[in-house]
Amino acid sequence: MTRATSGQGGRRGGLAAAVVALWAGLGASGRADDPAPAAPSEERREVRGWSPVYRSPRARGPYRGLLAHREAVAIVERGPTARDCPREGWGRLADGGWVCLDRTRPTTAEPVALPRLVPFDHPEPDEYLSYRETGSYPREPGDQVEPVVPFVYGKRWRRWRAPAWSSLRAFQRGTAPDGALEGVTKYHFVRVHETSRGTALETADGQIVPADEVYLYPVDRFQGRELAVDPVPPGRRPAWVVAYAGATVRSDPRADAPAILTMPYHQALAVDPTPVVVGAAPWWRLPDALGPGIDGWIADGAHGLRVWRPLPPPREVAGDALWIDVDRERQLLAVMRGDTPVYMTLVSTGEGARWATPRGIYRVYDKSIYGDMRSRDDADEPYAVEAVPWVMHFKTRYALHGVFWHWGFGHAASHGCVNLAPRDARWIFDHIPPTLGDGWHTVYESPDDPGPILRVRTDSVEVPDQRVALE
């Protein structure tokens, strides 16, 4: 299982961190819903370059966010011209904050929510072994797949030597490659080209690599439970199978009882709230496993089953506020509304004592649609990951974020971050504050739009308050 990595980013050095490797995604597509029509008073502007958003119309004020290059945004009010924005003056964005309009131009395009998702069929985890052995998998055409991630992700590895051409024209001419991708980097590809020489992928800096000659990461389609859509029956607890080979369901809570079926990896379940202990072994009852009145039993185990254990909200949570609870011991996460779960899923937190995700009370203080993550210069295990999707920082170099390079959710696997399956990361990103406007790349919390409380815990309610004061 490939190890996940932790993110790089600071609290208020966030603008510089967010700009790292942002030249990306200019050809991806995937958002299907049509944007709402513009209000008569709104003005559409296309952003030129990666433009900072400020809380007030002055360039030395605190940041509110970052607008994405070549994206459309809505301006609802014209502000003053000033020495720091002398030509067109400041504009107030529909989603809050101010941008210098000198860095924009008029457009008729509608702003859209980012990131766009790329319609490309990555391998699935259950295809990994055959893909590694044969170098191929049954890839469906882009118009027949549901987009899951913002880019095509791959690397140079084993048989996949990743030869690279400097341009699409050079690749199509059939000339010799100019070089190859570096081996340590997990790359993102911003465009997919269908050519007479086969499918070709384009990197952010314009290099062309044949899709069949780069290792494409298997992307997990797993998603947790949105409780309003998929409620847990009253009197039961949500649970998931995390044994890679599946979990055996037995007719009675005994190891020698007949096996009646096997629940597959990542199967969602609803079990009794308290296990039955037989000898020294706890067993969870799965009501109606084989039909009405026919129960099954699954043995508890560190690598077999994850069962949610609720704890009272921390005192820092006010009333029915939205907040996030991460159970490091069980590798589970819940988005909570007061003491009521709204969304629950499996995660991968830091692996081992060295990389353990630090316990504490935090606050999510920024959100970026994607960002590069790299190890420190003196790291024993160097890594470089491009365009990690749906990044939500809660501590310097620690974030919730989507993962495309492993599918071990339910098992500790990261260098400290909280790893999420892509669909989970997108759901959480879209449903927690601060609010990311259409056409925005990054948003920072502000006094009128703070991020939610996040608790990282084991079985102890008492964890240290590690929040940084909101500026």
N, C-alpha and C positions, 0 to 999 in steps of 0.2 A: 504494500500500500504506500503510495507516494505521500510524503509528509507535506502538510500544508505550511504556509508561511505566515508570519505576522506582518502587519502593515507599517508603513512609515508615514508619519504625519504628526504635526504638532497642534497645540491648541490655538494660538493666535499667530503662529507662523504658517497658518493653514493656506494662505493664498499662494505662497511659494510652493508648498507641497502639492497643492491641487494642480499647478501648472506643469508639473513634471510629466513629460511625455503626453501632452494633451493633443498633439497633432494626430488625430485618429478619428475613425468613424464617419468620414465624410461621404461614404457611399453605402453605408449599411441601411437597411430598411426593415420594416416589420410592424409598426404600429398601425392597426387596422381601423380604429375608430376615427371618425371624421372630427376635426376640431370645430368648436362652436364658432359661429359667425362673429365677426368683430362688432363691438358696440360702436355706434356712430362716432363717439368722441375719441375712440382709440386710434392710435397711429402705429403702423407696423414699421419696424426697423430691422435691418439685417446687421448682425454684429460682425465687425471686421477685427480679427484677432481675438484673443481670450481677454474679455473686458471685465474688470472688477466692478462689483456693485457695492455701493456705500449706503450706510443708513441715512445719511443726509447729503445734500448736494455740495459736497466739498471733498477733495481728494485726500485730505489728511484725516478724515474721520474714520471711525471703525468700519470694517468690512461687513457686508451683508451676504455676499456671495460672489459667484463668478459666472459670467455668461459664456456659452459655448460658441466657438468660432463658426461663422457662416450660418448661424441659426437665427430665426426670426423671433422677435420679442414684441410685446405690446406696451406702448407708452401711453399713459393716461393723462399726463400733465407735463407741460413744458415749464422748466425752471429757468433760473437766471444764467446768463453767461458770466464767466469769471476768469481770472488769470489762469486757473488750472483747467479751464474748459472754455476757450475763448471764441470758438467759431459758432457752433450750433447750440451751445449751452447744455444744461443738464435736463434729463428727462426722468420722470417718476414712472417706474415700472408697474404694470398691473398687479404683479405679485409682490410688491413692496420693494423699497430701496430705490436708489438713484444711480443712473449711469450717464457718463459723459457722451453725448450724442455725436461728438467729433469722431468717435470710433465706430460709428454706425452709418448706414445709408438707407434710404427709403426702399421698401419692398412691398409686394402684394402677397407674399407668402404668409401662411397662417402659422403662428407658434404651435409647437407640438411638445408633448411630454417626452422627455429623454430618460434613458437611452432608447434609440430605435433598436429593434432586435433583428438579427441577420437570419434570413430564411435559408439555413444550411443544415444538412443532416449529419451531425456528429455521430460517431459510434455511440452505442449505449454500453453501460458497464457489463452486461451479460455477453457482449460481443468482444470483450477485451482479449480473452485468451486466443480465440481464433484469429482476431485481427493481428495480434502480436506474432502469431505463428505464420500467417499467410501474407500479411501486409495489405489485406483488403477486407472490406465489409460491404454489405448490400446498401449502398448509399442511395437514398431517394432524391428525386429532383427537388430543388428548392421550393417550387410552387406546391409541393405535396407534403410539406412538413410544417409542424407548428414551431415557430421560432422560440428559442429558450434563452439564448445569451446574445449580448450585443455584437460579438465578433466571432470569427472563426479562430480557434485557438490550437496551436500546435508547436512542435519543437523538432530539433534534430536529435535523433536517438536510434541506436542500433542500426537496422537495415535502412532507416530513413535518413539519408545523407543530406537532404535539404539543399540541393544545388540552387543557386540564385542567379537571376538575370537582372541587369540594371534597368530594364524597361520591358513593357509588354511587347513592343515592336521587336526588340532583340529576341525575346523568347519565341515569338511567332515566326521569325526568320529562320529559326533552327540553329543559330550560332551557338558556340560553346558557352557554358555558364561563366559568369564573371567571378564567382566565388561560391560561398555556402553560408548558411546561417550559423551563428555561434551555438555551441552545444549547451551552455549553461542556462540560456534564456528561454522562458516560456513566452512565445510570441503571440501577438494578436494580429490578425489579418483583416484589413478594413474593406477589401473588395474581393468579390468572386468573379472571375472571368471565364466564360465558356468559349474555348477556342478550338481550332481544328486539331491542335495538339493535346486536347483534353482540358480538364478544369485546372485553372491556375489561380493562385492566391496572391494578393498584393499586400505587402507590409506597409506600415505607416510612412516609411521613407521611400516607398515606390519600388522596392525590390519585388521580383516575381518569382514564385516558387510553385512547381507543379504540386497539386493537391495529393497525388499518389506518392510523392517523394518527401513528404513531411509527416511525422507522427501526429495524428489528430487526436486530441484528448477525448476520451469517452465522457460525455456529459450526462450526469444523473438527472432523470426526470422526476425524482421523488419530490413530494410535497406533503407538508404536515396538514393539520386539521384546522379549518376555519369553523369555529364552533357554531356559528349561526347557520352555516350550510350543512355541516356534518356533526351534529351534536352527539355527545356521549350520553348513553341512556342513564336516567337517574339511578343513583346508588352504585355507579361503577366509576372506574378510573381509566383514563386513556393510557394505552401502552403500545409499544412497537417492538417487533422482532428485530434484533440486531445481530443475531448469529448469521454469518455469511452463508452457511449451509442450510439455514432455516431452523425453526424451533419445532421439536416434536410435541404433539398434543397426545396425551395419554388418557385412558378411560378412567383412571383413578390416580390420586396423588401418591404414586409409588413408582420408583425407577423401573421395577419389573412389570408394571401394568402394561397391557397391550397398547401399542402405538396405533392411534386411529387416523392421524393425518399429520402432515408437516406444513406449518405456516411459513411462507417464503420470507426472505430477507426484506425488511422494511414494511412488512404487513402491519397495518394499523389494527389494534384490538381494543376491546373494552372489557376489563376484568373486575372481579370483586375488589372492594377497597382494601381488604386485609388478606394477606396470604394465610394458608393453612400450613402449619409446621408439622411435618412428619419426620420423627427422629430429629436430625439437625437441619433438614432441608425444607425451605419454604416453597410452597406450591401455590400458584395462582389459578383460581377457577375461572374458566372461560364459559360463561353461561350460553347454553344453546349452541355449542360448537358444531354439532352435527344435526341440528334441527331443534324444534321446540321440545324442551324438557330433557335434551341429551347434552350433558355438559362435557367439557374437556378440561384437562389440567396441564399446565406448563410449569416446569421447574424454574425457580428463580436462579439467576446466575449472572456473573459479571459480564459475560459475553453473549447472553442469550436473549434477555428481555429487558426493556426499559419501561418502568412504570412511574408515572408522574406522582410525586409526593408534594402536595400543596403545603405551603407555610404562610403564616399571616403576612400581609404587606409590611414593608418597613415603615417606621414612623415618619420617614421623610415623604411618603406618599400621602397627598391630601385627598380625602374623600374618594370620589370615583375617578380620579385622574388616571390617564393611560400611562402604564409603565411596563418594564420588561424584567422578567425573572429568569435567570440562567442558573440551572442546577448543574454545577460542575461535576458532581459525583455521578449523576445519572445521564449526563450529556443530553439534557432536555432544556428547551426554552419555551416560555409562555409569554405572550403579550397579554397583559392584564388590564382590566378596567376596575380599579379598586381591588376587591378580592375575587372578582369574577374573571375567569380566563376567556379571552377572545380568540386567540390563535395559539396553537401548540405544535411543536415540531422537535425533531432530533437535530443536534448540532455536533460539532467537533471542537472542543476547547483545547488548551495547551497540553502537550504530551509530556508526562513525567514531571518530576520536581523542578527540573531546570527550566521548563517551558510553561509551567502551569499558569493558566489565566489567573491573575491576582484577584482574590476575594475582595469585595468591597461594594460600597454604594457609589455609583457614578451617575453621570448624565450624558446622554448622546448630544454632542455639541456641534457636529457638522455631518453633512451628507453629501457625497459625490457620486455621480453616476458611474464613474470608474476612476481608477488611479493606479499608477505603477507602484510596486512594492519590491524593496531590495533589502538584502541583509546588510549589516554594518560592514565596514571595510575590513575589520579584524575578525569576522565571523569564521568559526570552524567549518560551518556548512554553508558556503555562499549560495545565494539564490538571487534570481532576478525574474520577476513576474510582471508582464505588461498588462495594463488595462483590466485589473481586477474589478469585477462589476459590483455595484451597489455597496459602496463603502460608507460605514457609519461609525465614526470615531467616538470612543468614550474615554480614552486615556491616550497620552502620547505613545505612538507605535502600537496601539491596541484598538481593534475595531471589530464590529460585526461586518461581515462581507460575504458575497457570493464566492463559490469555489467551483472551478471547472476541472481541476487537476486530480481530484480524488472523489470517492463516493463512500467513504467510511463514516458517514453521519451516524451518530450513536456511539462512536468511539473517539477518544482523545487522539488528535492527529496534528495539531497545529503548533506553531512556535509562539503561541500566546493569544492570538486572535480567536474570535468565536466564528468558526466556519459554518456557512449555511449552504444548503442546496440552492441552485439558482432561482427556482420558483419561490422558495421560502424567502430568500433575500429580497426579491422583487416585491413580494407582498408586504413584508415588514417595512421596507424602504418607502413604499407608497402610502402606508397607513400611520406612520409616526411623524411627529414634528421634529425639526422645523420644516416648514412647507417649501418644497422645491418648485419654483415657477416653471412654466413652459419655456423652453429655450435655455434653461439654466443648466450649468454643469455642476455647480457646488452651491450649497447654502449653509451659512453659519447661524447658530441660534442667536437670538436677540432678546431683550427684555420682554417684548410683546409676543415673541414666538420661541419660547425656550424648548430645548429638547427634553425627552422623557427621562425619568429616573430609570437607571439600570442597576439591578442587584446581581452580583456574581456570588454564589453561596454553595455550600455543601448541605449538611443537615442542620446547620446553626443559623438561627435568626439573626444573631448578633454578628455583624460584619462592619469593618471600619468605613467611615464616611470619607471617601476620597474625591469628592467633587471639588472642582475648581470654581471659584466665584464667577458668576456670570457678569461679564463686562457690559 
